[in-house]
């Protein structure tokens, strides 16, 4: 009889240990899900903050604002040189109707900065431009900016003839 009572006490202790472990695992899994959800929200906030830097220049803009946009893009590319998904391409239609100026940053070096400066030099402050931003469907980040001299004058067919497509740099 004494052995049976000891066996029941041991069995009860084992069941209590299993219950404590199960509660601990439940709490751990709950906190892990909460942390992952919070991290997902933070990344959505990062995406929104990144896109807002360029989104504010969408639609019809005067040349001085377009120059500010190109300066912002150059700054973004310099800051995010190591993250290819945060290097938006630039397509600029000059006022004289010449060939489209393309700036496709792959690394933030002096040549990329000079390419942005050359594009900025082609923008005339007194003219109006239409700015179209394109978002990558996978990342949600803006991956290309198209600046047209006249609204609708740079067609997607024209961009398909360029080295890359209208959708940007395939991030």
Buried (B, 14 or more C-beta within 10 A) or exposed (E): EEEEEEEEEEEEEEEEEEEEEEEEEEEEEEEEEEEEEEEEEEEEEEBEEBBEBBBBBBEEBBBEBBBBBBEBBBBBBBEBBEEBBBBBBBBBBBBEEEEBBBBBBEEBEEEBBEBBEEBBEBBBEEEBBBBBBBBBEEBBBBBBBBBBBEEEEBEEEBBEEBEBBBBBBEB
